[in-house]
Amino acid sequence: MRHRWQIACALQATFLLVAACCTTAQAQPLTPILVAYAGQNETAGPMWVGVERSTFKKYGLDVRMVQLRNGALSMSTLASGQVQYNYGSPANALSAAAGGMRLQCMASAVAKIPRELVARKEIRTLEELRGKTFGVQSIGGGFWLQTMIALDQLGIDPEKYDLKMRILGDTATVTQALGSGGVDATVIPYSFSEAAKRAGANVLADIGKLNFPYQGTTLCFLRESAANSPDQISRLLKGLVDAVVLIHDPGAKADIVEILRKAFRFPKAEDAEASYKVLTIMATIDMMPDPAAWKLVQKVTAKINPKVAQVELSQVLSPAAVRSLEESGFLAEARKKLR
């Protein structure tokens, strides 16, 4: 009898110890992380999904996205220390580096440009774009960069074609300007080009079908900041990888579509579906900084900021964090889930 009582006491003590440990783990505060961004389009999708589906919290991080008006302002917020990370255009990163900012850019979950070059219904060929006005969000930002790379890959020299870039705002605003005649053409995601086509716009080129090295929106931090913590960076990237895995999980489609519908306030269900298609095309867990892709960005950005050509990419690109996830087997396990 005494033996049973001792066993019961031991089991109760073990239960209380486990319960106490679990309570302590649950009470462990999440590390707050602020990430600045500007592009209100699908490039922000992997981060939005990570926040909404709590993939970052799984690794102890309370990530909040801070939207700024444009990429330059987003980068300035990072420089001032108001946020720990910037999730933005590599063009803005290179311009900031050219200006002396000691940046480290570690990962990009965007590997495609699933956009179309659309123009007013009166414009039917690329040749007819001469002298016309393109709508962009800002000069040097992600929208502008994808537009310039698209034109570069189509063999269109903006100077020789006498193209004008008109700064309007986010993707929705630019799309509306195309419909109202405020701009003649633009390069927008499939999700927004669907609405433009319904309004009579012509598709002059499908950029998503062109083959060239590309990396888009990238996570960057200041070299001397507290954000330069291998453990924190690893946890942030694990949350981002898990978010991308969810994006490609058919079982999570309804949730992802709803996240996009709310973010863009799409009035039609088919537009949210098109946005989901864009996100699945561009989102990747192969996030290692690609020098070939960054050289293309450098070439395009140097046209508006010659100092960018002098930036040593090896001083900006930081592959260590992604390499660590490869070596640990984390990315290999994530790839199995994508099959």
C-alpha positions, 0 to 999 in steps of 0.5 A, a space after each residue: 500500500 505504501 509502495 502504491 502511495 509513493 508511486 502516486 506521489 511520484 506521478 503527481 510530482 511529475 505531472 506538476 513539474 510538466 505542467 509548470 514547465 508547460 505554463 512557463 513555456 506558454 508564458 514566455 513572451 514573444 520577441 517583438 519584430 517590426 518589418 517595414 515594407 512599401 509594396 502593396 502587392 503579392 510580393 508582401 504575401 509571404 510575410 502577410 501569410 506568416 503574420 496571419 497564420 502565426 508561422 513566426 509565433 511558432 518560433 517565438 517572434 511577434 512580427 508586425 508589418 509596417 507599411 510605408 508610402 514608398 521604398 525609400 521611406 521604408 529604407 529610411 525607417 530602417 536606417 533610423 532604427 524605428 524597425 529592425 528589418 526592411 522587406 523591400 526592393 533590392 533596388 532600394 537596398 542597392 541605392 541605400 548601400 551606395 549612399 553609405 548604409 551598411 546593409 546586409 540582405 539575407 533572403 528573398 522569397 520572390 523569384 518571378 515577375 508574374 505580371 503583364 505589360 498592359 496598355 490602353 485599348 488604343 495601343 496594340 503593339 510594343 512599338 506604339 509605346 514610344 513617347 507614352 507614360 507608364 504608371 509606377 509607385 515610386 522611382 527606385 522601388 519594387 514596382 518601378 524595378 519590375 517595370 524596368 526589368 520587364 522593359 529591359 528583357 523585352 528589348 525596350 530602352 526607356 530613353 530611346 522610346 522616350 518613355 515617361 514614368 509617372 509616380 501615382 501610388 500603389 498597384 490599385 491606384 496605378 491600375 485605376 489610372 490606366 482605366 481613366 487615361 491617367 497613364 498609357 501603360 503599366 506592368 502589373 500583377 495578373 490579379 490586377 491586369 484581369 480588372 484592366 482587361 475587363 475595362 478594355 486594356 490590351 496585354 502587350 507582353 506576359 512577363 511571367 513567361 520570360 526567362 531571366 534570373 530574378 530576385 525581388 522583395 528581400 529581407 535586409 537589416 543594418 550590419 551593426 544593429 541588434 537585428 544582426 543576431 544569428 538566432 533571431 534571423 534564423 527564427 525569422 527565416 524559418 517562419 517565412 519558409 513555413 509561410 511559403 510552404 502554406 502558400 503552396 499547400 492546397 489545403 490552405 488555399 481558402 485561408 490564403 485567398 481570404 488573406 489576399 482578398 482582405 489585404 487588397 479589398 478585391 470586389 470580385 472573387 476571381 480577382 482574389 483567385 488571380 492574386 493567389 495564382 500570382 503568389 504561388 508563382 512567385 513565392 519560393 523557399 529557395 531564398 539564397 541571395 543570387 548574385 546573377 539576379 542582383 547584377 541585373 538589378 544593379 544594371 537597371 538601378 545604375 541608370 538612375 543612380 550611377 553610384 549603384 554600379 560601384 556597390 560591391 555585391 559581396 558586401 551587401 549579400 549575406 547568404 550565411 543564414 539561408 546556408 545555415 538552414 540548408 546545412 541543418 536540413 530545415 530547407 530539405 524538410 520544407 521541400 518535401 512538403 512542397 511535393 
